[in-house]
Amino acid sequence: MPTYKYRAKKGSGNIIEGKIEARTEEEAIERLGEKQCFPIHIEKETDSFQYSTHSSTRPKNKTGRIKSRHITIFSRELASLIKSGVPILKALSIISDQSESPKLKEILQDIYNSVKHGSTFSSVLSQYPNVFSSLYIAMIHAGENSGALPEALLRISDHRTKQEAMASRVRMALVYPVLMAVVGLATVVFMLTFVMPRLMQIFLNMGQDLPLPTQILIFTSQTLRESWYWIVLILVIAVIVFNRQIKTRAGRLSLSLFKLHLPIIGRFITKAELSRFSRTLELLIRNGIPILKAINIAIPVLENEIIKDRLKESYKELEQGGSFGRSLKNSKVVPIFMSNLISVGEESGKLDEALAEIARNYENDVDEAVKVIGNLLEPVMILVMGLVVGFIVISMLLPIFEINV
């Protein structure tokens, strides 16, 4: 029977280390739980698999992009086939034949050949880090070890479905405001470059001082028509500088800090990031992955560098034997609600349930925020465009009004 080395918390702050025999890693975790021990780190003595974005096998850099939806469908179909008793090789062959994505079909054929020659499913997936995330690979690896691969595939597909649904709701909420902005901008440009020049000569021939709004409008129109290439050049340079800056550590931190301090949007981003982290961590722990490895996998799913750095600090404190929840309480980024629930979950040994509750609460808050922001953006965009167009129309009419007077 395999031997597992472990490091676990027992009681409020007592850290113990040792070895335990078990058929699978999940069974080792269950045995530690029976001893009232909360596993921090556990690994098989002969198991060299690492839960990280780097694989011991050389990654295969495939060109092309695979839609997230296709990976989710693949996961669900594979789970259904294996659960129905279809061998994994046959299941991979069936899904590959009916796949809508040529790129995914090619990758599935490579996976089929590697598994056929003796490689484990999870180790083959780790060769495609741009397609299968570290979370996905870790879930599959844990499912293989526990003999519950279909359940692991169903959990990861459910998780991906929820994340995709959330992203879809955000996109749908922004469609109308973005459309309004594009149409409004096109209208303003048309008026300034085609309508205004035809009226400009009339205004100049009046032989009288033009009102300030009309002068501003004429200047804007002339600048847009005569110096449009400079405007385009400045915009292109700004985009290039921004893209280069955002690739640096300092640039990402500055942008992340700016986002968190935006009114309304900052709270939305914080809750969206923490809900994603909590749901991911809950999924990993529920699948039998030790807390340290689970946090190490869950942190990269976040986009905000400030929140990621704070969670990394808490990870280090937990690694040294501290409390994850208590370390989060010292953060100004993580709400007290989350840190308190995690502390309660640690003490009761039901951290996965606490994380699920956090994720549910923040997901509901994010859903409401998406609706509110979407409903607010529409009238705001209408008001802004109305003010701009109204200013242009009034500026055109003011000289005519002065003639009549």
C-alpha positions in Angstrom: 0.0 0.0 0.0 1.4 3.5 -0.9 2.8 5.7 1.8 1.9 9.4 2.0 3.9 12.1 3.8 1.7 14.7 5.4 1.8 18.0 7.3 -1.4 18.9 9.1 -3.0 21.1 11.7 -4.4 19.6 14.9 -6.3 21.8 17.2 -6.0 25.6 17.1 -2.3 25.9 16.1 -0.5 22.5 16.6 1.3 21.5 13.4 2.1 17.8 13.1 4.1 15.9 10.4 4.2 12.2 9.6 3.4 9.4 7.2 0.3 7.4 6.6 -0.6 4.4 4.5 -3.5 4.6 2.2 -4.7 3.3 -1.2 -5.3 6.8 -2.5 -4.6 10.4 -1.5 -8.3 10.9 -0.9 -8.3 8.0 1.6 -5.2 9.4 3.3 -7.0 12.8 3.8 -10.1 10.9 5.1 -8.0 9.1 7.7 -6.4 12.3 8.8 -9.8 13.8 9.2 -10.8 10.9 11.4 -7.9 11.9 13.6 -9.2 15.5 13.8 -6.3 16.6 11.6 -6.7 19.2 8.9 -4.2 18.4 6.1 -2.0 21.3 4.9 0.3 19.3 2.6 0.2 15.7 1.6 2.1 13.8 -1.1 2.8 10.3 -2.2 6.4 9.3 -1.5 6.8 7.9 -5.0 4.5 10.4 -6.7 6.3 13.1 -8.6 3.3 14.8 -10.1 3.1 18.5 -9.3 0.1 20.7 -9.2 1.4 23.6 -11.1 1.3 25.2 -14.5 4.6 23.6 -15.4 4.7 20.0 -16.4 7.5 17.5 -16.2 6.7 16.8 -19.9 7.4 19.3 -22.5 4.4 21.5 -23.3 3.1 21.3 -26.9 2.6 24.7 -28.3 -0.4 24.4 -30.6 -1.4 27.3 -32.7 -5.1 28.4 -32.9 -7.7 29.1 -30.3 -10.2 26.7 -28.8 -13.4 28.2 -27.4 -14.0 27.6 -23.7 -17.4 26.2 -24.5 -15.8 23.4 -26.5 -13.7 22.3 -23.6 -16.7 22.3 -21.3 -18.7 20.2 -23.7 -15.8 17.8 -24.1 -15.6 17.4 -20.3 -19.3 16.7 -19.9 -19.4 14.3 -22.8 -16.3 12.4 -21.5 -17.8 12.2 -18.1 -21.1 10.8 -19.4 -19.3 8.2 -21.6 -17.0 7.0 -18.9 -19.8 6.8 -16.4 -21.8 4.7 -18.9 -18.9 2.2 -18.9 -17.2 3.2 -22.1 -13.3 2.9 -21.8 -11.5 6.2 -21.8 -9.7 5.4 -25.1 -13.0 4.6 -26.8 -14.6 7.7 -25.3 -11.8 10.0 -26.5 -12.1 8.5 -30.0 -15.9 9.1 -30.1 -15.7 12.7 -28.9 -12.8 13.4 -31.3 -14.9 12.1 -34.3 -17.9 14.3 -33.5 -16.0 17.5 -32.3 -17.0 20.7 -34.0 -13.6 22.3 -33.4 -10.8 21.1 -35.8 -8.2 22.3 -33.3 -9.7 20.3 -30.4 -10.1 17.3 -32.7 -6.3 17.4 -33.4 -5.5 17.7 -29.7 -7.8 14.9 -28.7 -6.2 12.6 -31.3 -2.8 13.4 -29.7 -4.2 12.7 -26.2 -5.7 9.4 -27.5 -2.3 8.3 -28.9 -0.4 9.2 -25.7 -2.9 7.5 -23.4 -2.9 4.5 -25.7 0.9 4.2 -25.2 0.7 4.2 -21.4 0.6 7.8 -20.3 -1.9 8.9 -17.7 -4.7 11.2 -18.8 -3.7 14.0 -16.5 -0.1 13.9 -17.5 -1.0 14.2 -21.2 -3.4 17.1 -20.5 -0.5 18.9 -18.7 1.3 19.1 -22.1 -1.4 21.6 -23.2 -1.2 24.4 -20.6 -2.8 26.9 -23.0 -5.9 24.6 -23.4 -6.2 22.9 -20.0 -5.6 25.1 -16.9 -3.8 23.9 -13.8 -7.1 23.7 -12.1 -8.4 21.3 -14.8 -5.3 19.2 -14.6 -5.3 19.0 -10.8 -9.0 17.9 -10.8 -8.4 15.2 -13.3 -5.3 14.0 -11.5 -7.2 13.8 -8.2 -10.1 12.0 -10.0 -7.7 9.4 -11.4 -6.1 8.8 -8.0 -9.5 8.4 -6.3 -11.1 6.3 -9.0 -13.7 9.0 -9.5 -12.7 10.5 -12.8 -16.3 10.9 -14.1 -17.3 12.9 -11.0 -14.2 15.1 -11.3 -15.1 15.8 -14.9 -18.7 16.7 -14.0 -17.5 19.0 -11.3 -15.1 20.8 -13.5 -17.6 21.1 -16.4 -20.3 22.5 -13.9 -17.7 25.0 -12.7 -16.8 26.1 -16.2 -20.5 26.4 -17.1 -21.1 28.7 -14.2 -18.0 30.8 -15.1 -19.0 31.0 -18.7 -22.6 32.0 -17.8 -21.3 34.8 -15.6 -19.0 36.1 -18.4 -22.0 35.9 -20.8 -24.2 38.0 -18.4 -21.5 40.7 -18.2 -21.1 40.8 -22.0 -24.9 41.0 -22.5 -25.1 43.9 -20.0 -22.5 45.8 -21.9 -23.8 45.2 -25.4 -26.4 48.0 -25.5 -24.2 50.7 -23.8 -21.3 49.9 -26.2 -23.6 50.0 -29.2 -24.9 53.3 -28.0 -21.4 54.7 -27.6 -20.3 53.5 -31.1 -23.4 54.9 -32.8 -23.1 58.2 -30.8 -19.4 58.6 -31.6 -20.1 57.9 -35.3 -22.9 60.5 -35.3 -20.7 63.2 -33.7 -17.8 62.5 -36.1 -20.2 62.7 -39.1 -21.6 66.1 -37.9 -18.2 67.5 -37.3 -16.6 66.4 -40.5 -19.5 66.6 -43.0 -22.2 68.9 -41.7 -20.1 71.5 -39.8 -17.8 72.4 -42.8 -20.8 73.3 -44.9 -22.0 75.7 -42.3 -18.6 77.1 -41.4 -18.3 79.3 -44.4 -21.7 80.8 -43.7 -20.7 81.7 -40.2 -17.4 83.2 -41.3 -19.2 85.4 -43.9 -21.5 86.9 -41.3 -18.9 89.4 -40.4 -19.6 89.3 -36.7 -18.1 87.8 -33.6 -19.3 84.2 -33.2 -20.5 82.8 -29.8 -17.9 80.9 -27.8 -19.7 77.5 -28.2 -19.6 78.0 -32.0 -15.9 78.9 -32.0 -15.2 75.7 -30.0 -17.2 73.7 -32.4 -15.4 75.2 -35.5 -12.0 74.6 -33.9 -12.9 71.0 -33.1 -14.2 70.4 -36.6 -11.0 71.9 -38.2 -8.7 69.8 -35.9 -10.6 66.6 -36.6 -10.5 67.2 -40.4 -7.0 68.6 -40.8 -5.1 66.7 -38.0 -6.9 63.4 -37.9 -3.7 61.5 -38.7 -2.0 63.0 -35.6 -5.0 61.9 -33.5 -4.8 58.4 -34.9 -1.0 58.3 -34.3 -1.3 59.5 -30.7 -4.0 56.8 -30.1 -1.8 54.1 -31.6 1.2 55.2 -29.6 -0.9 55.3 -26.4 -2.1 51.7 -27.0 1.4 50.4 -27.7 2.8 52.1 -24.5 -0.2 50.8 -22.5 0.3 47.2 -23.8 4.0 47.3 -23.0 3.5 48.8 -19.6 0.8 46.3 -18.7 3.2 43.4 -19.3 5.5 44.7 -16.5 4.9 43.9 -12.9 4.6 47.6 -11.9 2.1 48.3 -14.7 -0.1 45.4 -13.7 -0.1 46.5 -10.1 -0.9 50.1 -11.0 -3.8 49.0 -13.2 -5.1 46.6 -10.6 -5.0 49.3 -7.9 -6.7 51.7 -10.2 -9.5 49.2 -10.8 -10.1 48.5 -7.1 -10.5 52.2 -6.4 -13.1 52.9 -9.1 -16.5 53.9 -7.6 -19.0 51.0 -7.7 -16.8 49.1 -10.3 -14.1 48.5 -7.7 -16.4 46.6 -5.3 -17.8 44.7 -8.3 -14.3 43.6 -9.3 -13.3 42.6 -5.8 -16.4 40.4 -5.3 -16.1 38.9 -8.8 -12.4 37.9 -8.1 -13.1 36.6 -4.6 -16.1 34.6 -5.7 -14.0 33.0 -8.5 -11.2 32.2 -6.0 -13.6 30.8 -3.4 -15.5 28.6 -5.9 -12.2 27.3 -7.3 -10.7 26.6 -3.9 -13.9 24.9 -2.8 -13.9 22.7 -5.9 -10.3 21.6 -5.3 -10.7 20.9 -1.6 -13.9 19.0 -2.2 -12.1 16.9 -4.7 -9.5 15.8 -2.1 -6.6 18.2 -2.9 -4.7 19.5 0.2 -5.2 23.1 1.1 -1.7 24.4 0.2 -1.8 22.8 -3.3 -5.4 24.0 -3.7 -4.5 27.6 -2.9 -1.5 27.4 -5.1 -3.7 26.4 -8.0 -6.6 28.7 -7.2 -4.6 32.0 -7.0 -3.6 32.0 -10.7 -7.2 32.0 -11.8 -7.5 35.6 -10.5 -6.6 38.6 -12.7 -6.2 41.4 -10.1 -2.5 41.6 -9.0 -3.3 43.3 -5.7 -5.7 40.6 -4.6 -3.3 37.8 -5.8 -0.5 39.3 -3.8 -2.6 39.4 -0.6 -3.6 35.8 -1.0 0.0 34.8 -1.7 0.9 36.4 1.7 -1.8 34.4 3.4 -0.6 31.3 1.6 2.9 31.8 3.1 1.5 32.3 6.6 -0.5 29.1 6.2 2.6 27.3 5.0 4.4 28.3 8.2 1.6 26.9 10.3 -0.6 30.0 10.7 -4.3 30.3 10.0 -5.5 31.2 6.5 -8.6 33.0 7.8 -6.8 34.9 10.5 -4.2 36.1 8.0 -6.9 37.4 5.6 -8.3 39.5 8.5 -5.3 41.7 8.3 -6.0 42.6 4.7 -7.8 45.7 3.6 -8.7 44.0 0.3 -10.5 40.9 1.6 -13.9 41.7 3.3 -14.3 40.6 6.9 -17.2 38.4 5.9 -14.9 36.2 3.9 -12.1 36.0 6.5 -14.5 35.2 9.3 -16.3 32.4 7.4 -12.9 30.9 6.4 -11.8 31.0 10.0 -15.0 29.2 11.1 -14.5 26.6 8.3 -10.9 25.9 9.4 -12.0 25.4 13.0 -14.9 23.2 12.2 -13.1 21.2 9.5 -15.7 22.3 6.9 -13.6 24.7 4.9 -15.2 23.6 1.6 -18.7 24.4 2.9 -17.5 27.8 4.1 -16.0 28.6 0.7 -19.1 27.4 -1.1 -21.2 29.9 1.1 -18.8 32.7 0.3 -18.9 31.9 -3.4 -22.7 31.8 -3.4 -23.0 35.2 -1.6 -20.5 37.0 -3.8 -21.9 35.4 -7.0 -25.4 36.7 -6.1 -23.9 40.1 -5.3 -22.1 40.1 -8.7 -25.3 39.2 -10.5 -27.1 42.0 -8.9 -24.2 44.4 -9.6 -24.2 43.4 -13.3 -27.9 44.2 -13.5 -27.6 47.5 -11.7 -24.5 48.6 -13.8 -26.2 47.5 -17.0 -29.4 49.5 -16.1 -27.4 52.5 -15.1 -25.2 52.6 -18.1 -28.0 52.8 -20.6 -29.5 56.1 -19.3 -26.1 57.5 -18.6 -25.0 56.8 -22.2 -28.2 58.4 -23.6 -27.7 61.4 -21.4 -24.1 61.9 -22.4 -24.8 61.5 -26.1 -27.8 63.8 -25.8 -25.6 66.5 -24.2 -22.9 66.2 -26.8 -25.4 66.3 -29.8 -27.3 69.1 -28.0 -24.2 71.1 -27.6 -23.4 70.7 -31.4 -26.9 71.7 -32.5 -27.1 74.7 -30.2 -23.6 75.8 -31.3 -24.8 75.7 -34.9 -28.0 77.6 -34.2 -26.6 80.4 -31.9 -25.2 82.6 -34.7 -28.6 82.4 -36.5 -30.4 83.4 -33.3 -28.1 86.4 -33.0 -28.9 87.5 -36.6 -32.6 87.5 -35.8 -32.1 89.5 -32.7 
